Amino acid sequence: MRFSLRAAGLLPALVITITLSGCYFGQSSVPTQYYTLDYVPSPPPERLKQGPYSFTVRLREPTIAEAYRRSQIVYRQSSYQMLFYSYHLWAVDPDRMIGDLLFKHLSATHLFENVTRVLESHPPDYQITTDIQAIEEFDGAGAWYAHLAVEYQLIDQKSGLVVWKKLYDLRKAVSQKEPVYVVRELSALLETMNNGLTQELDAMLKAAKPRPLTIDSGASAR
């Protein structure tokens, strides 16, 4: 009887130990992976040779659709359902990454005399808004796709009027069905969008106010 009482007293502790051990060994060992959008801007030589227009621009902080305002990478398997990866996460908020790359791109192309993201003592000539409407993986029956939709607006600071506006909505198949390849193609799509933005703004700014001719010092000396 004494032995039975001891065994009965040990049973709850044994059950707890086994239960905790089961929880421990049952935990997922899948490592969390973090991703970032990135590319190196490569403006055409003729754009750099032309130099900046005598305008300043401020980049407003991007806005993003609520469903994509998260660290999890979003993926779809239909148009009516959104899913979220548990172990494939953005290293930085996607709206912040897209804003950073737009700033990097416009600075590299020398389109404006000054590009800023903050309010300065002198108001800029223009402001650019960025609205991210989709940044996701779409899993089709035969292939996976990177899908990115971003709308840009150029606003005249003095009048407050939108003088240029465009929605880029692009999709591209990925070479392998893994999130890292989706992120790589999302980066390529963003580069395509920013190249298109630069080309269209270049034409618009040229028509709005041609940049003064640069005087060649050698020619003036003659």
C-alpha positions in Angstrom: 0.0 0.0 0.0 2.9 2.4 0.9 4.4 1.7 -2.5 1.1 2.4 -4.3 0.8 5.7 -2.5 4.3 6.8 -3.5 3.6 5.8 -7.1 0.4 7.7 -7.1 2.2 10.7 -5.8 4.9 10.5 -8.5 2.4 10.1 -11.3 1.4 13.7 -11.8 5.0 14.8 -11.9 5.8 12.1 -14.4 2.8 13.2 -16.6 3.9 16.8 -16.4 7.5 15.9 -17.4 6.3 13.8 -20.4 3.9 16.5 -21.5 6.6 19.2 -21.3 9.0 17.0 -23.1 6.5 16.3 -25.8 5.9 20.1 -26.3 9.6 20.7 -26.5 10.3 18.1 -29.1 7.2 19.0 -31.0 8.3 22.6 -31.6 9.0 23.5 -35.2 12.7 23.7 -36.1 12.0 25.7 -39.3 14.3 28.8 -39.2 12.8 32.3 -39.8 14.2 33.9 -42.9 14.3 37.6 -43.6 14.2 39.3 -47.0 14.8 42.7 -48.5 14.1 44.4 -51.8 17.3 45.7 -53.4 18.8 46.7 -56.7 21.6 49.0 -58.0 20.3 51.9 -60.1 22.0 52.2 -63.5 20.8 55.4 -65.1 21.5 55.8 -68.9 24.7 57.8 -69.6 22.7 60.4 -71.6 20.6 61.1 -68.5 23.7 61.7 -66.4 25.3 63.8 -69.1 22.3 66.0 -69.3 22.5 66.8 -65.6 19.7 67.8 -63.2 16.8 70.2 -63.9 16.7 73.3 -61.7 13.9 71.8 -59.5 13.8 70.4 -56.0 11.5 67.5 -54.9 10.4 66.1 -51.6 9.5 62.4 -51.4 6.5 61.9 -49.1 6.5 58.8 -47.0 4.9 55.9 -49.0 1.4 54.7 -48.1 0.5 51.0 -48.3 -2.7 49.0 -48.5 -3.6 47.7 -45.0 -3.3 44.0 -45.9 0.4 44.4 -46.8 1.3 46.5 -43.7 3.0 43.6 -42.0 6.3 41.8 -41.6 5.0 38.6 -43.2 5.3 38.2 -46.9 1.9 37.9 -48.4 1.0 35.2 -50.9 -2.2 34.2 -52.8 -3.5 31.1 -54.3 -6.7 32.8 -55.6 -8.0 36.3 -56.1 -10.2 36.0 -53.1 -7.9 34.7 -50.4 -4.8 36.2 -48.8 -2.2 34.1 -46.9 0.7 35.0 -44.8 4.0 33.2 -44.4 5.0 32.4 -40.8 8.8 32.0 -41.4 9.4 34.2 -44.5 9.4 37.8 -43.3 10.4 41.2 -44.5 13.6 42.5 -42.8 12.2 46.1 -43.1 8.6 47.2 -43.6 7.9 47.0 -47.4 6.7 50.6 -47.6 10.0 51.8 -46.1 12.1 49.7 -48.5 10.2 51.0 -51.5 10.6 54.6 -50.3 14.3 54.0 -49.7 14.9 52.6 -53.2 12.9 55.5 -54.8 15.2 58.0 -53.0 18.3 56.0 -54.0 17.1 55.8 -57.6 16.2 59.5 -58.0 19.4 60.6 -56.4 21.4 58.4 -58.8 19.7 59.6 -61.9 20.4 63.3 -61.2 16.9 64.3 -62.4 16.3 66.9 -59.7 18.7 69.5 -58.3 17.9 68.2 -54.9 15.9 65.2 -53.6 14.8 65.2 -49.9 12.5 63.3 -47.7 12.1 65.9 -44.9 10.6 69.3 -44.6 13.3 71.9 -45.2 13.4 75.7 -44.7 12.8 76.3 -48.4 9.7 74.5 -49.8 10.4 72.2 -52.8 9.1 72.7 -56.3 7.4 69.3 -56.3 6.4 66.5 -54.1 6.1 62.8 -55.0 3.7 60.5 -53.4 3.9 56.7 -53.5 0.9 54.4 -52.8 1.7 50.7 -52.7 -1.4 48.7 -53.6 0.0 45.2 -53.8 3.3 43.5 -53.0 2.9 39.7 -53.0 3.5 36.3 -54.3 0.8 34.7 -56.5 0.9 30.9 -56.7 -0.7 29.9 -60.0 -1.4 26.4 -61.1 1.7 26.2 -63.3 4.0 28.9 -61.9 4.6 31.4 -59.2 4.5 35.1 -59.9 5.8 38.2 -58.2 3.1 40.9 -58.3 3.8 44.6 -57.5 1.4 47.5 -57.9 2.5 51.1 -57.1 0.9 54.4 -57.9 3.0 57.5 -58.1 1.9 61.2 -58.2 3.9 64.3 -58.9 2.4 67.3 -57.1 3.2 71.0 -57.9 4.0 72.5 -54.5 2.7 76.0 -55.3 -0.6 75.1 -56.8 -1.2 71.8 -55.0 -2.2 70.2 -58.3 -1.3 66.7 -59.4 0.7 67.3 -62.6 1.6 63.7 -63.3 0.1 60.4 -62.1 0.6 56.8 -63.0 -0.2 53.3 -61.7 2.3 50.6 -62.4 0.8 47.1 -62.0 3.3 44.5 -63.0 3.6 40.7 -62.7 6.4 38.4 -63.5 6.9 34.6 -63.3 9.7 33.4 -61.0 12.2 30.8 -62.0 11.8 28.6 -58.9 8.9 28.2 -56.5 10.7 29.7 -53.5 10.0 33.0 -51.7 13.6 34.2 -52.3 13.0 34.1 -56.1 9.8 36.0 -55.6 11.6 38.8 -53.7 14.3 38.9 -56.4 11.6 39.5 -59.1 9.8 42.0 -56.9 13.1 44.0 -56.8 13.4 43.8 -60.6 9.8 44.9 -61.0 10.4 47.9 -58.7 13.5 48.8 -60.8 11.4 48.7 -63.9 8.8 51.0 -62.3 11.4 53.5 -61.1 13.1 53.5 -64.5 9.7 54.3 -66.1 9.0 57.0 -63.5 12.4 58.6 -64.3 11.8 58.6 -68.1 8.4 60.1 -67.8 9.4 62.8 -65.3 12.4 63.6 -67.5 10.2 64.4 -70.4 7.7 66.3 -68.3 10.3 68.5 -66.6 12.1 69.2 -69.9 8.8 70.6 -71.3 8.0 72.5 -68.1 11.2 74.4 -67.8 14.4 73.6 -69.8 17.5 73.6 -67.8 19.8 76.6 -68.5 22.6 75.9 -70.9 26.0 75.2 -69.2 28.6 77.7 -70.5 31.7 75.9 -71.6 34.7 77.7 -70.0 37.0 76.9 -72.9 34.6 78.3 -75.4 34.1 81.5 -73.4 37.8 82.0 -73.1 38.1 81.9 -76.9 
